[in-house]
Amino acid sequence: MTIAHISDLHFGRIADSGVVEALVDELNAGGIDLVALSGDLTQRARVSEYKAARALLDALDPPSLVVAGNHDVYPWWRPLKRVWTPLARYKRYVTDDLAPTFEADDVAVLGLTSAYGASIKGGRITAADRRALVDYFRDIPADWFKVLVVHHQLHPTAIGAISPHPVARQAQETLDVVTEVAVDLILCGHLHVSAIQPLEIIPGTHRIVIASAGTTTSNRWREPTGPVNFYNVVTVESDAFSVEERRYLREDGRFVRDGVTRFDRLPSEEEG
C-alpha cells in the first residue's frame, strides 16, 4: 500500500507555474494507491481557487482522501458565513464528507476536519470527532495499519526545527484516543515544514509516528526549510513502513527524493 501525502496547496499562492503539473504527472505515473490531502487547498476560499483545486483532484488517477484546513473556511471579512457556514464552498467543490475513510490492503485511513470558522489559524478536534475515531477504528482488525489524516498539528514538539509550535484545541485528549485505538501514523500539515517524528504519547504504550508535509505547491514557505516544496510518499509493508520526503526542483520541473525514514511495524495487541 502506497499513500502520497500532499498538503497546503494554497491555490491563489502557487509557487511555480510547473509545480502543479509536475505533481499530477508524478502521482499519476503509477504505484500510488491513495492521495491523502491534509488541508489548505485554497488561500482565501475563493471560488476560483476552489475550482483550481477541484481541477487538480479531477486530474488524479488514484483515489483521494481530503480534509479541510483553516484557509478553506470563509475569510475573516465574511464574518457571518465564516461562523455559520465556514466550509460551504469546500463542501460544494471538494466534498461534504468531513470524516472520509479509505480501506485497502490491510490499511485503514480516516480523515478528520480540524478547521472551524470561529478560529483564525488554530483548529480543534471535538468530542464528536473523537467518537468518530473510536467508532471507525474499533471495527478495524488489530493487525491492520491505521492512519489518521488531519490538517492541524496535535503534538507541540513533533517538528523539532520549529518546536514548540501551536496545536489544535483538545489535541492531548485526541492523542489519548489515538493511542487507545492504536493509530500507527498521523499525516498532517499546517506548518509548511516537512518532518517525521516517532512519539510515545503515553510512556510504555503504543508508538505513533507523525509525518508533517511541507507546502506542496505554494510560495508560503517557512524557515528553516526555505523556498522548497515537499510532499511525502508512505509505503506500508507487512513488517515495516517508510516515509519518503520528495522535494521539488524548480529548475528541472520535477520532484526528487530528499530522504527516507523507515520504521518497523509494531505487533498488534492480538499478537502480543
Number of C-alpha atoms within 10 A of each C-alpha: 17 19 21 22 29 27 32 31 27 27 24 19 15 19 22 14 11 15 21 19 15 18 21 15 15 15 21 14 11 10 14 19 18 24 21 27 30 30 28 27 31 29 23 21 24 17 14 13 20 24 15 16 21 16 12 14 19 12 14 17 17 18 13 19 21 29 29 29 31 29 23 27 30 25 19 15 8 11 14 13 16 19 17 13 14 23 26 18 18 25 13 11 16 19 17 13 15 17 18 17 18 15 14 11 13 16 18 19 23 24 28 25 25 23 28 25 24 16 14 13 15 19 25 20 22 17 12 9 18 19 12 16 22 15 12 16 22 13 8 16 14 17 17 19 25 22 24 22 27 28 31 31 28 25 19 16 16 21 20 12 14 14 11 12 15 16 18 20 17 15 19 16 14 21 18 14 16 24 17 16 19 24 24 21 22 24 26 29 28 24 22 25 24 24 19 23 16 14 15 12 16 12 8 7 11 20 19 21 19 23 26 30 30 32 29 32 29 27 19 21 19 15 11 9 14 12 14 23 29 27 26 30 23 23 18 20 16 13 10 12 19 18 23 21 25 22 20 22 14 16 7 10 16 17 19 14 14 13 11 14 13 14 13 11 17 17 12 14 10 8 8 6
